[in-house]
């Protein structure tokens, strides 16, 4: 079939991406595959809005088997290292979180935006791990953008102990309280952190029509398997947040970076907007500086990390204070 991609007839399906063949062994080809796909040099992947999910799921399971999770899919990987760089613990989402946890609403974008690895194979970013934090003596809490979920994982076994948000699974916590978005509490989330038993998350609300990004908090009760809504913070200036973002404790309140927006906002303990600061560039994270760290110490530490980082000549606007 040469270099020309095969375009099977999927009865009006929308083609979204051309990539290398996913299957070569006829014994592993799903019976619904068109004959022309098997052995082709290239095939066209498709997305059906509302139809064909079972077929899509089966197709991607084959993709995952063929590349053994290293080239076909881009998984979440964690390492714990000593100061000398020795790996003493590692974890991979491929071993513990099934493909079915990837939120169905993400597939069209994921399949249309593959990431080539060093060998040139396309990788589908099915997980998109963006934060990891130790919790208690034997857990890690992680945030995964493309599952729209936060997971608590066992350091001892690597298994998922609990899940907040996303596709419901046996590990999912029961959502309680009066969250206006309790049916789907986070979407495209970043920066999941535990402060005691309070989970704080930057809910990007990515591609959720009519919904603003927010800082949201839930009380996690693992004994009773519940997540109870505590509160949210919203800045009216921020209407969309495609990526990034962070939430950190700040005094008795919270500091929020709004991802691909040029704003950092602070909220009181009662979720009132305290101030907003506009900066020259989008802000991935905003981290409060501990009071014991001097300006000189902070500058010296930053210089050690990057001594010649280019500086913007655009001044930072003074914070606009709302809560006095």
C-alpha positions as a Markdown table, in Angstrom:
| # | Residue | x | y | z |
|---|---|---|---|---|
| 1 | Unk | 0.0 | 0.0 | 0.0 |
| 2 | Unk | 3.1 | 2.2 | -0.2 |
| 3 | Unk | 3.3 | 5.4 | 1.8 |
| 4 | Unk | -0.4 | 6.3 | 1.3 |
| 5 | Unk | -2.5 | 6.1 | 4.5 |
| 6 | Unk | -5.5 | 3.9 | 4.6 |
| 7 | Unk | -8.8 | 5.6 | 5.2 |
| 8 | Unk | -11.3 | 2.9 | 6.1 |
| 9 | Unk | -15.0 | 3.7 | 5.8 |
| 10 | Unk | -16.2 | 4.3 | 9.3 |
| 11 | Unk | -19.6 | 5.5 | 8.2 |
| 12 | Unk | -19.1 | 9.2 | 8.6 |
| 13 | Unk | -16.6 | 9.2 | 11.4 |
| 14 | Unk | -14.3 | 12.2 | 11.6 |
| 15 | Unk | -10.7 | 11.4 | 11.0 |
| 16 | Unk | -8.3 | 13.2 | 13.3 |
| 17 | Unk | -4.8 | 11.9 | 13.0 |
| 18 | Unk | -2.5 | 9.7 | 10.9 |
| 19 | Unk | -0.1 | 7.4 | 12.8 |
| 20 | Unk | 1.8 | 4.2 | 12.3 |
| 21 | Unk | 0.0 | 0.9 | 12.3 |
| 22 | Unk | -1.0 | -0.4 | 15.8 |
| 23 | Unk | -1.3 | -4.0 | 15.0 |
| 24 | Unk | 0.6 | -6.5 | 12.9 |
| 25 | Unk | -0.4 | -9.9 | 14.3 |
| 26 | Unk | -3.8 | -10.9 | 12.7 |
| 27 | Unk | -4.7 | -13.0 | 15.7 |
| 28 | Unk | -4.8 | -9.8 | 17.8 |
| 29 | Unk | -6.9 | -7.8 | 15.3 |
| 30 | Unk | -10.5 | -7.0 | 16.6 |
| 31 | Unk | -13.1 | -8.6 | 14.3 |
| 32 | Unk | -14.6 | -5.2 | 13.5 |
| 33 | Unk | -11.3 | -4.0 | 11.9 |
| 34 | Unk | -11.6 | -3.3 | 8.1 |
| 35 | Unk | -9.4 | -5.7 | 6.2 |
| 36 | Unk | -7.4 | -2.9 | 4.6 |
| 37 | Unk | -6.0 | -1.7 | 7.9 |
| 38 | Unk | -4.1 | -4.9 | 8.7 |
| 39 | Unk | -0.5 | -4.6 | 7.5 |
| 40 | Unk | -0.9 | -1.0 | 6.2 |
| 41 | Unk | 2.0 | 1.4 | 6.4 |
| 42 | Unk | -0.3 | 4.0 | 8.0 |
| 43 | Unk | -3.8 | 4.0 | 9.3 |
| 44 | Unk | -6.1 | 6.9 | 10.2 |
| 45 | Unk | -7.4 | 7.1 | 13.7 |
| 46 | Unk | -10.9 | 8.4 | 14.1 |
| 47 | Unk | -13.1 | 10.0 | 16.8 |
| 48 | Unk | -16.9 | 9.6 | 17.0 |
| 49 | Unk | -18.8 | 12.1 | 19.1 |
| 50 | Unk | -21.2 | 10.0 | 21.2 |
| 51 | Unk | -20.8 | 6.8 | 19.1 |
| 52 | Unk | -18.1 | 4.2 | 18.7 |
| 53 | Unk | -16.6 | 4.5 | 22.2 |
| 54 | Unk | -16.4 | 0.7 | 22.6 |
| 55 | Unk | -14.6 | 0.4 | 19.3 |
| 56 | Unk | -12.2 | 3.3 | 20.3 |
| 57 | Unk | -11.5 | 1.6 | 23.7 |
| 58 | Unk | -10.7 | -1.7 | 22.1 |
| 59 | Unk | -8.5 | 0.0 | 19.5 |
| 60 | Unk | -6.5 | 1.8 | 22.2 |
| 61 | Unk | -6.1 | -1.3 | 24.3 |
| 62 | Unk | -4.4 | -2.9 | 21.3 |
| 63 | Unk | -2.2 | 0.2 | 21.0 |
| 64 | Unk | -1.1 | -0.2 | 24.7 |
| 65 | Unk | -0.3 | -3.9 | 24.3 |
| 66 | Unk | 1.7 | -3.4 | 21.1 |
| 67 | Unk | 4.0 | -0.7 | 22.6 |
| 68 | Unk | 4.1 | -2.2 | 26.1 |
| 69 | Unk | 3.2 | 1.2 | 27.6 |
| 70 | Unk | 6.5 | 2.8 | 26.6 |
| 71 | Unk | 5.9 | 4.1 | 23.0 |
| 72 | Unk | 2.2 | 3.9 | 22.3 |
| 73 | Unk | 1.1 | 5.6 | 25.5 |
| 74 | Unk | 2.7 | 8.3 | 27.6 |
| 75 | Unk | 2.2 | 7.2 | 31.2 |
| 76 | Unk | 2.8 | 8.8 | 34.6 |
| 77 | Unk | 6.1 | 7.8 | 36.2 |
| 78 | Unk | 7.4 | 8.6 | 39.7 |
| 79 | Unk | 10.8 | 8.1 | 41.3 |
| 80 | Unk | 12.0 | 8.6 | 44.8 |
| 81 | Unk | 15.7 | 9.3 | 44.9 |
| 82 | Unk | 18.4 | 9.8 | 47.5 |
| 83 | Unk | 20.4 | 13.0 | 47.4 |
| 84 | Unk | 23.0 | 11.2 | 45.4 |
| 85 | Unk | 20.5 | 10.2 | 42.7 |
| 86 | Unk | 20.0 | 6.6 | 43.6 |
| 87 | Unk | 16.4 | 5.4 | 42.9 |
| 88 | Unk | 14.9 | 3.8 | 46.0 |
| 89 | Unk | 11.3 | 3.6 | 44.9 |
| 90 | Unk | 9.4 | 4.0 | 41.6 |
| 91 | Unk | 5.8 | 3.8 | 40.3 |
| 92 | Unk | 4.2 | 3.8 | 36.9 |
| 93 | Unk | 0.5 | 4.5 | 36.1 |
| 94 | Unk | 0.7 | 1.8 | 33.4 |
| 95 | Unk | 1.0 | -0.8 | 36.2 |
| 96 | Unk | -1.8 | 0.4 | 38.4 |
| 97 | Unk | -4.3 | 2.6 | 36.5 |
| 98 | Unk | -6.3 | 1.2 | 33.6 |
| 99 | Unk | -6.8 | 3.0 | 30.3 |
| 100 | Unk | -10.5 | 3.3 | 31.1 |
| 101 | Unk | -9.6 | 5.9 | 33.7 |
| 102 | Unk | -8.7 | 8.3 | 31.0 |
| 103 | Unk | -11.7 | 10.6 | 30.8 |
| 104 | Unk | -13.7 | 10.0 | 27.6 |
| 105 | Unk | -14.0 | 13.7 | 27.0 |
| 106 | Unk | -10.2 | 14.0 | 26.4 |
| 107 | Unk | -9.8 | 11.4 | 23.7 |
| 108 | Unk | -10.4 | 13.6 | 20.7 |
| 109 | Unk | -7.7 | 16.0 | 21.8 |
| 110 | Unk | -5.3 | 13.3 | 22.9 |
| 111 | Unk | -5.5 | 11.4 | 19.6 |
| 112 | Unk | -5.0 | 14.6 | 17.7 |
| 113 | Unk | -2.0 | 15.7 | 19.7 |
| 114 | Unk | 0.5 | 12.8 | 19.9 |
| 115 | Unk | 4.0 | 13.3 | 21.2 |
| 116 | Unk | 6.9 | 11.5 | 19.4 |
| 117 | Unk | 9.5 | 9.8 | 21.5 |
| 118 | Unk | 13.2 | 9.6 | 20.8 |
| 119 | Unk | 12.6 | 6.7 | 18.4 |
| 120 | Unk | 10.0 | 8.7 | 16.5 |
| 121 | Unk | 7.0 | 6.6 | 17.7 |
| 122 | Unk | 3.9 | 8.6 | 18.6 |
| 123 | Unk | 2.9 | 8.6 | 22.2 |
| 124 | Unk | -0.6 | 9.3 | 23.4 |
| 125 | Unk | -0.6 | 11.3 | 26.6 |
| 126 | Unk | -3.3 | 9.3 | 28.4 |
| 127 | Unk | -2.4 | 10.3 | 32.0 |
| 128 | Unk | -0.5 | 13.6 | 32.2 |
| 129 | Unk | 0.8 | 13.5 | 35.8 |
| 130 | Unk | 1.4 | 17.0 | 37.1 |
| 131 | Unk | 1.9 | 16.8 | 40.9 |
| 132 | Unk | 3.1 | 14.3 | 43.4 |
| 133 | Unk | 3.2 | 14.8 | 47.2 |
| 134 | Unk | 3.9 | 12.5 | 50.1 |
| 135 | Unk | 0.9 | 12.0 | 52.4 |
| 136 | Unk | 1.2 | 10.5 | 55.8 |
| 137 | Unk | 3.7 | 7.7 | 56.3 |
| 138 | Unk | 2.8 | 5.4 | 53.4 |
| 139 | Unk | 1.0 | 7.3 | 50.7 |
| 140 | Unk | 1.6 | 9.6 | 47.7 |
| 141 | Unk | -1.1 | 11.9 | 46.4 |
| 142 | Unk | -1.0 | 12.6 | 42.7 |
| 143 | Unk | -2.9 | 14.8 | 40.2 |
| 144 | Unk | -3.6 | 13.6 | 36.7 |
| 145 | Unk | -4.9 | 16.1 | 34.1 |
| 146 | Unk | -6.3 | 13.6 | 31.6 |
| 147 | Unk | -8.2 | 11.5 | 34.1 |
| 148 | Unk | -9.7 | 14.6 | 35.7 |
| 149 | Unk | -8.8 | 12.9 | 39.0 |
| 150 | Unk | -6.6 | 12.9 | 42.1 |
| 151 | Unk | -5.3 | 9.5 | 43.3 |
| 152 | Unk | -3.9 | 8.3 | 46.7 |
| 153 | Unk | -1.4 | 5.5 | 46.1 |
| 154 | Unk | 0.2 | 3.1 | 48.4 |
| 155 | Unk | 4.0 | 3.5 | 48.8 |
| 156 | Unk | 4.2 | -0.1 | 49.8 |
| 157 | Unk | 2.3 | -1.8 | 47.0 |
| 158 | Unk | 1.8 | 1.0 | 44.4 |
| 159 | Unk | -2.0 | 0.3 | 44.3 |
| 160 | Unk | -4.6 | 3.0 | 44.2 |
| 161 | Unk | -6.1 | 3.4 | 47.7 |
| 162 | Unk | -8.5 | 6.1 | 46.8 |
| 163 | Unk | -9.6 | 8.4 | 44.0 |
| 164 | Unk | -11.2 | 11.8 | 43.8 |
| 165 | Unk | -13.1 | 12.9 | 40.7 |
| 166 | Unk | -13.0 | 11.5 | 37.1 |
| 167 | Unk | -14.5 | 8.2 | 35.9 |
| 168 | Unk | -16.1 | 6.4 | 38.9 |
| 169 | Unk | -14.2 | 3.3 | 39.9 |
| 170 | Unk | -14.3 | 1.0 | 43.0 |
| 171 | Unk | -11.6 | 3.2 | 44.6 |
| 172 | Unk | -13.6 | 6.5 | 44.1 |
| 173 | Unk | -14.6 | 8.4 | 47.3 |
| 174 | Unk | -18.2 | 9.3 | 47.8 |
| 175 | Unk | -18.7 | 13.1 | 47.1 |
| 176 | Unk | -20.6 | 14.9 | 49.9 |
| 177 | Unk | -21.6 | 18.5 | 50.5 |
| 178 | Unk | -23.0 | 21.3 | 48.4 |
| 179 | Unk | -20.4 | 21.7 | 45.7 |
| 180 | Unk | -22.2 | 23.2 | 42.7 |
| 181 | Unk | -20.1 | 20.9 | 40.6 |
| 182 | Unk | -20.3 | 17.7 | 42.7 |
| 183 | Unk | -21.2 | 15.6 | 39.7 |
| 184 | Unk | -17.8 | 16.3 | 38.2 |
| 185 | Unk | -15.7 | 18.2 | 40.7 |
| 186 | Unk | -12.5 | 18.7 | 38.8 |
| 187 | Unk | -11.5 | 18.9 | 35.2 |
| 188 | Unk | -8.0 | 19.3 | 33.8 |
| 189 | Unk | -6.8 | 19.6 | 37.3 |
| 190 | Unk | -3.4 | 20.6 | 38.7 |
| 191 | Unk | -1.5 | 20.9 | 42.0 |
| 192 | Unk | -3.3 | 18.5 | 44.3 |
| 193 | Unk | -2.0 | 19.1 | 47.9 |
| 194 | Unk | -3.0 | 17.8 | 51.3 |
| 195 | Unk | -3.0 | 20.1 | 54.3 |
| 196 | Unk | -4.0 | 17.8 | 57.1 |
| 197 | Unk | -7.0 | 16.1 | 55.8 |
| 198 | Unk | -8.0 | 18.9 | 53.4 |
| 199 | Unk | -7.4 | 18.3 | 49.7 |
| 200 | Unk | -6.8 | 21.5 | 47.7 |
| 201 | Unk | -6.8 | 21.4 | 43.9 |
| 202 | Unk | -6.6 | 23.8 | 41.0 |
| 203 | Unk | -9.7 | 22.9 | 39.1 |
| 204 | Unk | -8.9 | 24.3 | 35.6 |
| 205 | Unk | -12.4 | 23.4 | 34.3 |
| 206 | Unk | -10.7 | 22.8 | 31.0 |
| 207 | Unk | -13.2 | 22.6 | 28.1 |
| 208 | Unk | -16.2 | 22.5 | 30.4 |
| 209 | Unk | -18.7 | 24.9 | 28.9 |
| 210 | Unk | -20.1 | 27.6 | 31.2 |
| 211 | Unk | -17.7 | 26.7 | 34.1 |
| 212 | Unk | -14.9 | 28.9 | 35.5 |
| 213 | Unk | -11.5 | 27.8 | 36.9 |
| 214 | Unk | -11.5 | 27.6 | 40.6 |
| 215 | Unk | -9.5 | 26.8 | 43.7 |
| 216 | Unk | -11.5 | 24.0 | 45.4 |
| 217 | Unk | -11.1 | 22.1 | 48.7 |
| 218 | Unk | -12.5 | 18.9 | 50.1 |
| 219 | Unk | -12.1 | 17.1 | 53.4 |
| 220 | Unk | -10.9 | 13.6 | 52.8 |
| 221 | Unk | -12.1 | 10.8 | 55.2 |
| 222 | Unk | -10.5 | 7.5 | 54.2 |
| 223 | Unk | -12.2 | 5.6 | 57.1 |
| 224 | Unk | -15.7 | 6.4 | 55.7 |
| 225 | Unk | -14.5 | 6.7 | 52.1 |
| 226 | Unk | -15.9 | 10.2 | 51.6 |
| 227 | Unk | -14.8 | 13.5 | 50.2 |
| 228 | Unk | -16.8 | 16.4 | 51.7 |
| 229 | Unk | -16.9 | 19.8 | 50.0 |
| 230 | Unk | -15.3 | 22.6 | 52.1 |
| 231 | Unk | -15.2 | 25.6 | 49.7 |
| 232 | Unk | -14.0 | 27.2 | 46.5 |
| 233 | Unk | -12.4 | 30.4 | 45.4 |
| 234 | Unk | -13.2 | 32.1 | 42.0 |
| 235 | Unk | -11.6 | 35.2 | 40.5 |
| 236 | Unk | -14.0 | 37.0 | 38.1 |
| 237 | Unk | -11.1 | 38.0 | 35.9 |
| 238 | Unk | -10.3 | 34.3 | 35.2 |
| 239 | Unk | -12.8 | 32.7 | 32.8 |
| 240 | Unk | -10.6 | 30.0 | 31.3 |
| 241 | Unk | -7.5 | 28.0 | 32.2 |
| 242 | Unk | -6.4 | 25.5 | 29.5 |
| 243 | Unk | -3.5 | 24.3 | 31.5 |
| 244 | Unk | -1.2 | 24.6 | 34.6 |
| 245 | Unk | -2.1 | 26.4 | 37.8 |
| 246 | Unk | -1.6 | 25.9 | 41.5 |
| 247 | Unk | -3.1 | 26.3 | 44.9 |
| 248 | Unk | -1.1 | 26.8 | 48.1 |
| 249 | Unk | -1.9 | 27.7 | 51.8 |
| 250 | Unk | -1.1 | 31.4 | 52.4 |
| 251 | Unk | -1.4 | 32.6 | 55.9 |
| 252 | Unk | -4.9 | 31.5 | 57.0 |
| 253 | Unk | -6.1 | 31.6 | 53.3 |
| 254 | Unk | -4.9 | 30.5 | 49.9 |
| 255 | Unk | -2.7 | 31.6 | 47.1 |
| 256 | Unk | -3.8 | 30.7 | 43.5 |
| 257 | Unk | -1.8 | 30.8 | 40.3 |
| 258 | Unk | -4.3 | 30.6 | 37.4 |
| 259 | Unk | -2.2 | 28.6 | 34.9 |
| 260 | Unk | -2.1 | 30.1 | 31.4 |
| 261 | Unk | -3.4 | 33.4 | 32.8 |
| 262 | Unk | -1.3 | 36.4 | 33.9 |
| 263 | Unk | -2.9 | 36.5 | 37.4 |
| 264 | Unk | -2.1 | 35.4 | 40.9 |
| 265 | Unk | -4.9 | 35.8 | 43.4 |
| 266 | Unk | -5.2 | 35.4 | 47.2 |
| 267 | Unk | -8.3 | 34.3 | 49.1 |
| 268 | Unk | -9.2 | 34.6 | 52.7 |
| 269 | Unk | -10.1 | 31.6 | 54.9 |
| 270 | Unk | -13.7 | 32.4 | 54.0 |
| 271 | Unk | -13.0 | 32.2 | 50.3 |
| 272 | Unk | -13.3 | 36.0 | 49.7 |
| 273 | Unk | -11.0 | 37.4 | 47.1 |
| 274 | Unk | -8.3 | 39.3 | 49.0 |
| 275 | Unk | -6.0 | 40.6 | 46.2 |
| 276 | Unk | -5.1 | 40.0 | 42.6 |
| 277 | Unk | -1.7 | 40.6 | 41.1 |
| 278 | Unk | -1.2 | 40.8 | 37.3 |
| 279 | Unk | 2.2 | 39.7 | 36.0 |
| 280 | Unk | 3.8 | 39.8 | 32.5 |
| 281 | Unk | 3.5 | 36.1 | 31.7 |
| 282 | Unk | 1.2 | 33.2 | 32.5 |
| 283 | Unk | 1.8 | 31.7 | 35.9 |
| 284 | Unk | 2.3 | 27.9 | 36.3 |
| 285 | Unk | 2.6 | 28.0 | 40.1 |
| 286 | Unk | 2.8 | 30.6 | 42.8 |
| 287 | Unk | 4.6 | 29.4 | 46.0 |
| 288 | Unk | 4.5 | 31.5 | 49.1 |
| 289 | Unk | 8.0 | 32.3 | 50.5 |
| 290 | Unk | 8.4 | 31.2 | 54.2 |
| 291 | Unk | 8.8 | 34.2 | 56.5 |
| 292 | Unk | 12.2 | 32.9 | 57.7 |
| 293 | Unk | 13.6 | 33.1 | 54.2 |
| 294 | Unk | 15.2 | 36.5 | 53.5 |
| 295 | Unk | 15.1 | 38.2 | 50.1 |
| 296 | Unk | 18.9 | 37.8 | 49.8 |
| 297 | Unk | 18.6 | 34.0 | 50.6 |
| 298 | Unk | 15.8 | 33.7 | 48.0 |
| 299 | Unk | 17.8 | 35.5 | 45.3 |
| 300 | Unk | 20.9 | 33.4 | 46.0 |
| 301 | Unk | 18.9 | 30.2 | 45.8 |
| 302 | Unk | 17.3 | 31.2 | 42.5 |
| 303 | Unk | 20.7 | 32.2 | 41.1 |
| 304 | Unk | 22.0 | 28.7 | 41.9 |
| 305 | Unk | 19.2 | 27.2 | 39.9 |
| 306 | Unk | 19.4 | 29.6 | 36.9 |
| 307 | Unk | 22.0 | 32.4 | 37.1 |
| 308 | Unk | 21.3 | 34.0 | 33.8 |
| 309 | Unk | 17.5 | 33.6 | 33.2 |
| 310 | Unk | 16.2 | 36.3 | 30.9 |
| 311 | Unk | 14.2 | 38.9 | 32.8 |
| 312 | Unk | 11.1 | 40.6 | 31.4 |
| 313 | Unk | 11.2 | 44.3 | 31.2 |
| 314 | Unk | 7.5 | 44.5 | 31.8 |
| 315 | Unk | 6.8 | 45.7 | 35.3 |
| 316 | Unk | 4.6 | 43.7 | 37.6 |
| 317 | Unk | 1.4 | 45.6 | 38.4 |
| 318 | Unk | 0.9 | 46.3 | 42.1 |
| 319 | Unk | -1.6 | 43.9 | 43.7 |
| 320 | Unk | -5.2 | 45.1 | 43.6 |
| 321 | Unk | -6.5 | 44.6 | 47.1 |
| 322 | Unk | -10.1 | 43.7 | 47.7 |
| 323 | Unk | -10.2 | 42.5 | 51.3 |
| 324 | Unk | -8.9 | 45.1 | 53.7 |
